[in-house]
Amino acid sequence: MSFSRMAALAGLAGVFLVRASDLSALRADDECQAEEGAEGCGLNALQTKGHMQAAAINSTKDDPRFAMDNESDLLGFAPPPHPRSHRFMATSTRYGTNPQTACMLDSAALVAGTDYLPVASAEAMQNGCCKCNGNGGGGGAAGMGCGACAKGRFIRKLPRGYKIWTPESADIFSKEYNIVVADICPGGDNAMWCPSHAGQKNKFGVQNHFDFAKVPANFDNFYFEFTPTACSGEIQSRLKRMSKCR
């Protein structure tokens, strides 16, 4: 084998190792699997991973679980599902609760003892960035600023087309969940998931995104269909008492 041929193969091996390292790091973090309240799991957690997520896009097509759809965009991701029983569709990620969020409150305390899940909504769903924002949205983007609530359910489909190992019978696909916005997912480095203005879509063709601070069992980056609703009296009372936003 010629020296140039050996060098080329070594270069390819180096690329593979870098990609494997990136994906390993992503899996270890998975939008932040650290203990709740742990350093690095708080406000704008997605920002710290923007560059690694972008690199991961280029390597997902090497994964045998990846399902390419020739009719979708250049990334090859399958098109998002349409809402079936709710008004809007969103992508989802997870990070962790924080004692001081962009909505100026403790997201864990806000929902403690209730059936609500605290979320950070995409910047496009709020009326600005990055503290104490009200409802934004417009068109396909729902208005979901600080203190906004919604109910919805997870759809058994992943944006990247990976094989889903969670059975259809799992509670996560049949239960309806209440959510309350306690934080923001700003655009910029988070553009893969979080659009920054109404009408803009993320890399998966969706205008809405929720970064869940708390998640149900069997959570993965499933699509989430939802409808904005009034918050319960208890959540409204806590928002008024806990948030420093005025």
Contacts in CASP RR format, 6 or more apart in sequence:
PFRMAT RR
TARGET T0000
AUTHOR 0000-0000-0000
METHOD contacts of the structure
MODEL  1
MSFSRMAALAGLAGVFLVRASDLSALRADDECQAEEGAEGCGLNALQTKG
HMQAAAINSTKDDPRFAMDNESDLLGFAPPPHPRSHRFMATSTRYGTNPQ
TACMLDSAALVAGTDYLPVASAEAMQNGCCKCNGNGGGGGAAGMGCGACA
KGRFIRKLPRGYKIWTPESADIFSKEYNIVVADICPGGDNAMWCPSHAGQ
KNKFGVQNHFDFAKVPANFDNFYFEFTPTACSGEIQSRLKRMSKCR
19 55 0 8 1.000
19 58 0 8 1.000
19 59 0 8 1.000
19 62 0 8 1.000
22 52 0 8 1.000
22 55 0 8 1.000
22 56 0 8 1.000
22 59 0 8 1.000
23 56 0 8 1.000
23 59 0 8 1.000
25 52 0 8 1.000
26 49 0 8 1.000
26 52 0 8 1.000
26 53 0 8 1.000
26 56 0 8 1.000
29 49 0 8 1.000
30 94 0 8 1.000
31 45 0 8 1.000
31 46 0 8 1.000
31 49 0 8 1.000
31 93 0 8 1.000
31 94 0 8 1.000
31 95 0 8 1.000
31 211 0 8 1.000
31 221 0 8 1.000
32 40 0 8 1.000
32 41 0 8 1.000
32 42 0 8 1.000
32 45 0 8 1.000
32 94 0 8 1.000
32 95 0 8 1.000
32 96 0 8 1.000
34 40 0 8 1.000
34 41 0 8 1.000
34 96 0 8 1.000
35 41 0 8 1.000
36 96 0 8 1.000
36 97 0 8 1.000
36 108 0 8 1.000
36 214 0 8 1.000
37 96 0 8 1.000
37 97 0 8 1.000
37 98 0 8 1.000
37 99 0 8 1.000
37 108 0 8 1.000
40 48 0 8 1.000
41 95 0 8 1.000
41 96 0 8 1.000
41 97 0 8 1.000
41 98 0 8 1.000
42 95 0 8 1.000
42 96 0 8 1.000
42 97 0 8 1.000
42 98 0 8 1.000
42 101 0 8 1.000
43 98 0 8 1.000
43 100 0 8 1.000
43 101 0 8 1.000
43 102 0 8 1.000
43 183 0 8 1.000
44 102 0 8 1.000
44 120 0 8 1.000
44 130 0 8 1.000
44 183 0 8 1.000
44 184 0 8 1.000
44 185 0 8 1.000
44 186 0 8 1.000
44 190 0 8 1.000
45 95 0 8 1.000
45 96 0 8 1.000
45 211 0 8 1.000
46 93 0 8 1.000
46 95 0 8 1.000
46 185 0 8 1.000
46 189 0 8 1.000
46 190 0 8 1.000
46 193 0 8 1.000
46 194 0 8 1.000
46 211 0 8 1.000
47 186 0 8 1.000
47 189 0 8 1.000
47 190 0 8 1.000
50 189 0 8 1.000
50 190 0 8 1.000
50 192 0 8 1.000
51 189 0 8 1.000
53 192 0 8 1.000
53 193 0 8 1.000
54 192 0 8 1.000
57 75 0 8 1.000
57 192 0 8 1.000
57 203 0 8 1.000
60 66 0 8 1.000
60 160 0 8 1.000
61 68 0 8 1.000
61 76 0 8 1.000
63 162 0 8 1.000
65 161 0 8 1.000
65 162 0 8 1.000
65 163 0 8 1.000
66 160 0 8 1.000
66 161 0 8 1.000
66 162 0 8 1.000
67 78 0 8 1.000
67 161 0 8 1.000
67 162 0 8 1.000
67 163 0 8 1.000
68 76 0 8 1.000
68 78 0 8 1.000
69 76 0 8 1.000
69 77 0 8 1.000
69 78 0 8 1.000
69 79 0 8 1.000
70 76 0 8 1.000
71 79 0 8 1.000
72 78 0 8 1.000
72 79 0 8 1.000
73 205 0 8 1.000
75 203 0 8 1.000
77 159 0 8 1.000
77 160 0 8 1.000
77 161 0 8 1.000
77 203 0 8 1.000
77 204 0 8 1.000
78 157 0 8 1.000
78 159 0 8 1.000
78 161 0 8 1.000
79 205 0 8 1.000
80 89 0 8 1.000
80 91 0 8 1.000
80 159 0 8 1.000
80 204 0 8 1.000
80 205 0 8 1.000
80 206 0 8 1.000
80 223 0 8 1.000
81 89 0 8 1.000
81 155 0 8 1.000
81 157 0 8 1.000
81 223 0 8 1.000
81 225 0 8 1.000
82 89 0 8 1.000
83 89 0 8 1.000
83 225 0 8 1.000
84 155 0 8 1.000
84 225 0 8 1.000
85 153 0 8 1.000
85 225 0 8 1.000
86 151 0 8 1.000
86 152 0 8 1.000
86 153 0 8 1.000
86 225 0 8 1.000
86 226 0 8 1.000
86 227 0 8 1.000
87 142 0 8 1.000
87 226 0 8 1.000
87 227 0 8 1.000
87 228 0 8 1.000
88 140 0 8 1.000
88 142 0 8 1.000
88 208 0 8 1.000
88 225 0 8 1.000
88 226 0 8 1.000
88 227 0 8 1.000
88 228 0 8 1.000
89 155 0 8 1.000
89 206 0 8 1.000
89 208 0 8 1.000
89 223 0 8 1.000
89 224 0 8 1.000
89 225 0 8 1.000
90 206 0 8 1.000
90 208 0 8 1.000
90 209 0 8 1.000
90 210 0 8 1.000
90 223 0 8 1.000
90 224 0 8 1.000
90 225 0 8 1.000
90 226 0 8 1.000
91 159 0 8 1.000
91 193 0 8 1.000
91 202 0 8 1.000
91 204 0 8 1.000
91 206 0 8 1.000
91 208 0 8 1.000
91 209 0 8 1.000
91 210 0 8 1.000
91 221 0 8 1.000
91 223 0 8 1.000
91 224 0 8 1.000
92 154 0 8 1.000
92 209 0 8 1.000
92 210 0 8 1.000
92 211 0 8 1.000
92 212 0 8 1.000
92 219 0 8 1.000
92 221 0 8 1.000
92 222 0 8 1.000
92 223 0 8 1.000
92 224 0 8 1.000
93 193 0 8 1.000
93 209 0 8 1.000
93 210 0 8 1.000
93 211 0 8 1.000
93 212 0 8 1.000
93 221 0 8 1.000
94 211 0 8 1.000
94 212 0 8 1.000
94 213 0 8 1.000
94 215 0 8 1.000
94 219 0 8 1.000
95 120 0 8 1.000
95 211 0 8 1.000
95 212 0 8 1.000
95 213 0 8 1.000
96 107 0 8 1.000
96 212 0 8 1.000
96 213 0 8 1.000
96 214 0 8 1.000
97 106 0 8 1.000
97 107 0 8 1.000
97 108 0 8 1.000
97 118 0 8 1.000
97 213 0 8 1.000
97 214 0 8 1.000
98 106 0 8 1.000
98 107 0 8 1.000
98 108 0 8 1.000
98 183 0 8 1.000
98 213 0 8 1.000
99 106 0 8 1.000
99 108 0 8 1.000
99 109 0 8 1.000
100 106 0 8 1.000
101 107 0 8 1.000
101 120 0 8 1.000
101 182 0 8 1.000
101 183 0 8 1.000
102 120 0 8 1.000
102 130 0 8 1.000
102 131 0 8 1.000
102 132 0 8 1.000
102 133 0 8 1.000
102 146 0 8 1.000
102 183 0 8 1.000
102 184 0 8 1.000
103 131 0 8 1.000
103 132 0 8 1.000
103 146 0 8 1.000
103 147 0 8 1.000
103 181 0 8 1.000
103 182 0 8 1.000
103 183 0 8 1.000
103 184 0 8 1.000
103 243 0 8 1.000
103 245 0 8 1.000
104 131 0 8 1.000
104 132 0 8 1.000
104 243 0 8 1.000
104 244 0 8 1.000
104 245 0 8 1.000
105 182 0 8 1.000
105 239 0 8 1.000
105 242 0 8 1.000
105 243 0 8 1.000
105 244 0 8 1.000
105 245 0 8 1.000
106 242 0 8 1.000
107 118 0 8 1.000
107 182 0 8 1.000
107 183 0 8 1.000
107 213 0 8 1.000
108 118 0 8 1.000
108 213 0 8 1.000
108 214 0 8 1.000
109 238 0 8 1.000
109 242 0 8 1.000
110 116 0 8 1.000
110 118 0 8 1.000
110 180 0 8 1.000
110 182 0 8 1.000
110 235 0 8 1.000
110 238 0 8 1.000
110 239 0 8 1.000
110 242 0 8 1.000
111 117 0 8 1.000
111 118 0 8 1.000
111 180 0 8 1.000
111 182 0 8 1.000
111 214 0 8 1.000
111 235 0 8 1.000
114 178 0 8 1.000
114 232 0 8 1.000
114 234 0 8 1.000
114 235 0 8 1.000
115 177 0 8 1.000
115 178 0 8 1.000
116 149 0 8 1.000
116 178 0 8 1.000
116 179 0 8 1.000
116 180 0 8 1.000
116 232 0 8 1.000
116 235 0 8 1.000
117 177 0 8 1.000
117 178 0 8 1.000
117 179 0 8 1.000
117 180 0 8 1.000
117 212 0 8 1.000
117 213 0 8 1.000
117 214 0 8 1.000
117 215 0 8 1.000
117 216 0 8 1.000
118 179 0 8 1.000
118 180 0 8 1.000
118 181 0 8 1.000
118 182 0 8 1.000
118 183 0 8 1.000
118 212 0 8 1.000
118 213 0 8 1.000
118 214 0 8 1.000
119 179 0 8 1.000
119 180 0 8 1.000
119 181 0 8 1.000
119 182 0 8 1.000
119 183 0 8 1.000
119 210 0 8 1.000
119 211 0 8 1.000
119 212 0 8 1.000
119 213 0 8 1.000
120 181 0 8 1.000
120 182 0 8 1.000
120 183 0 8 1.000
120 184 0 8 1.000
120 185 0 8 1.000
120 210 0 8 1.000
120 211 0 8 1.000
120 213 0 8 1.000
121 144 0 8 1.000
121 145 0 8 1.000
121 148 0 8 1.000
121 181 0 8 1.000
121 183 0 8 1.000
121 184 0 8 1.000
121 185 0 8 1.000
121 208 0 8 1.000
121 209 0 8 1.000
121 210 0 8 1.000
121 211 0 8 1.000
122 141 0 8 1.000
122 184 0 8 1.000
122 185 0 8 1.000
122 187 0 8 1.000
122 193 0 8 1.000
122 194 0 8 1.000
122 195 0 8 1.000
122 196 0 8 1.000
122 202 0 8 1.000
122 207 0 8 1.000
122 208 0 8 1.000
122 209 0 8 1.000
122 210 0 8 1.000
123 129 0 8 1.000
123 130 0 8 1.000
123 184 0 8 1.000
123 185 0 8 1.000
123 186 0 8 1.000
123 187 0 8 1.000
123 194 0 8 1.000
123 195 0 8 1.000
123 196 0 8 1.000
123 197 0 8 1.000
124 136 0 8 1.000
124 137 0 8 1.000
124 141 0 8 1.000
124 194 0 8 1.000
124 195 0 8 1.000
124 196 0 8 1.000
124 197 0 8 1.000
124 198 0 8 1.000
124 199 0 8 1.000
124 200 0 8 1.000
124 207 0 8 1.000
124 208 0 8 1.000
125 135 0 8 1.000
125 136 0 8 1.000
125 137 0 8 1.000
125 141 0 8 1.000
125 142 0 8 1.000
125 143 0 8 1.000
125 144 0 8 1.000
125 145 0 8 1.000
125 181 0 8 1.000
125 208 0 8 1.000
125 209 0 8 1.000
126 133 0 8 1.000
126 134 0 8 1.000
126 135 0 8 1.000
126 136 0 8 1.000
126 137 0 8 1.000
126 143 0 8 1.000
126 144 0 8 1.000
126 145 0 8 1.000
126 146 0 8 1.000
126 181 0 8 1.000
126 184 0 8 1.000
127 133 0 8 1.000
127 134 0 8 1.000
127 135 0 8 1.000
127 136 0 8 1.000
127 137 0 8 1.000
127 145 0 8 1.000
128 134 0 8 1.000
128 136 0 8 1.000
129 184 0 8 1.000
129 186 0 8 1.000
129 187 0 8 1.000
129 196 0 8 1.000
130 184 0 8 1.000
130 186 0 8 1.000
131 245 0 8 1.000
132 146 0 8 1.000
132 243 0 8 1.000
132 245 0 8 1.000
132 246 0 8 1.000
133 145 0 8 1.000
133 146 0 8 1.000
133 184 0 8 1.000
134 145 0 8 1.000
134 146 0 8 1.000
134 148 0 8 1.000
135 143 0 8 1.000
135 144 0 8 1.000
135 145 0 8 1.000
135 148 0 8 1.000
136 143 0 8 1.000
136 144 0 8 1.000
136 145 0 8 1.000
136 198 0 8 1.000
137 143 0 8 1.000
137 144 0 8 1.000
137 198 0 8 1.000
138 198 0 8 1.000
138 199 0 8 1.000
139 198 0 8 1.000
139 199 0 8 1.000
139 207 0 8 1.000
140 198 0 8 1.000
140 199 0 8 1.000
140 207 0 8 1.000
140 208 0 8 1.000
141 195 0 8 1.000
141 198 0 8 1.000
141 199 0 8 1.000
141 207 0 8 1.000
141 208 0 8 1.000
142 150 0 8 1.000
142 208 0 8 1.000
142 226 0 8 1.000
142 228 0 8 1.000
143 228 0 8 1.000
144 150 0 8 1.000
144 181 0 8 1.000
144 208 0 8 1.000
144 228 0 8 1.000
145 181 0 8 1.000
145 184 0 8 1.000
146 181 0 8 1.000
146 182 0 8 1.000
146 184 0 8 1.000
146 243 0 8 1.000
146 245 0 8 1.000
147 180 0 8 1.000
147 181 0 8 1.000
147 182 0 8 1.000
147 231 0 8 1.000
147 235 0 8 1.000
147 239 0 8 1.000
147 243 0 8 1.000
148 180 0 8 1.000
148 181 0 8 1.000
148 228 0 8 1.000
148 231 0 8 1.000
149 178 0 8 1.000
149 179 0 8 1.000
149 180 0 8 1.000
149 181 0 8 1.000
149 228 0 8 1.000
149 229 0 8 1.000
149 230 0 8 1.000
149 231 0 8 1.000
149 232 0 8 1.000
149 235 0 8 1.000
150 178 0 8 1.000
150 179 0 8 1.000
150 226 0 8 1.000
150 227 0 8 1.000
150 228 0 8 1.000
150 229 0 8 1.000
151 176 0 8 1.000
151 177 0 8 1.000
151 178 0 8 1.000
151 179 0 8 1.000
151 226 0 8 1.000
151 227 0 8 1.000
151 229 0 8 1.000
152 176 0 8 1.000
152 177 0 8 1.000
152 178 0 8 1.000
152 179 0 8 1.000
152 224 0 8 1.000
152 225 0 8 1.000
152 226 0 8 1.000
152 227 0 8 1.000
153 173 0 8 1.000
153 174 0 8 1.000
153 175 0 8 1.000
153 176 0 8 1.000
153 177 0 8 1.000
153 224 0 8 1.000
153 225 0 8 1.000
153 226 0 8 1.000
154 172 0 8 1.000
154 173 0 8 1.000
154 177 0 8 1.000
154 216 0 8 1.000
154 219 0 8 1.000
154 222 0 8 1.000
154 223 0 8 1.000
154 224 0 8 1.000
155 173 0 8 1.000
155 222 0 8 1.000
155 223 0 8 1.000
155 224 0 8 1.000
155 225 0 8 1.000
156 164 0 8 1.000
156 166 0 8 1.000
156 168 0 8 1.000
156 173 0 8 1.000
156 222 0 8 1.000
157 164 0 8 1.000
157 222 0 8 1.000
157 223 0 8 1.000
158 164 0 8 1.000
158 220 0 8 1.000
158 221 0 8 1.000
158 222 0 8 1.000
158 223 0 8 1.000
159 204 0 8 1.000
159 206 0 8 1.000
159 221 0 8 1.000
159 223 0 8 1.000
160 221 0 8 1.000
164 220 0 8 1.000
166 172 0 8 1.000
166 173 0 8 1.000
166 218 0 8 1.000
166 220 0 8 1.000
170 217 0 8 1.000
170 218 0 8 1.000
171 216 0 8 1.000
171 217 0 8 1.000
171 218 0 8 1.000
172 216 0 8 1.000
172 217 0 8 1.000
172 218 0 8 1.000
172 219 0 8 1.000
172 222 0 8 1.000
175 216 0 8 1.000
177 216 0 8 1.000
178 229 0 8 1.000
178 232 0 8 1.000
179 210 0 8 1.000
179 212 0 8 1.000
179 226 0 8 1.000
180 231 0 8 1.000
180 235 0 8 1.000
180 239 0 8 1.000
182 213 0 8 1.000
183 211 0 8 1.000
183 213 0 8 1.000
185 193 0 8 1.000
185 194 0 8 1.000
185 209 0 8 1.000
185 210 0 8 1.000
185 211 0 8 1.000
186 194 0 8 1.000
186 196 0 8 1.000
187 194 0 8 1.000
187 195 0 8 1.000
187 196 0 8 1.000
188 194 0 8 1.000
188 196 0 8 1.000
191 202 0 8 1.000
191 203 0 8 1.000
192 202 0 8 1.000
192 203 0 8 1.000
193 202 0 8 1.000
193 203 0 8 1.000
193 209 0 8 1.000
193 211 0 8 1.000
194 202 0 8 1.000
194 209 0 8 1.000
194 211 0 8 1.000
195 201 0 8 1.000
195 202 0 8 1.000
195 207 0 8 1.000
195 208 0 8 1.000
195 209 0 8 1.000
198 207 0 8 1.000
199 207 0 8 1.000
200 207 0 8 1.000
201 207 0 8 1.000
202 209 0 8 1.000
206 223 0 8 1.000
208 226 0 8 1.000
210 224 0 8 1.000
210 226 0 8 1.000
212 219 0 8 1.000
231 239 0 8 1.000
END
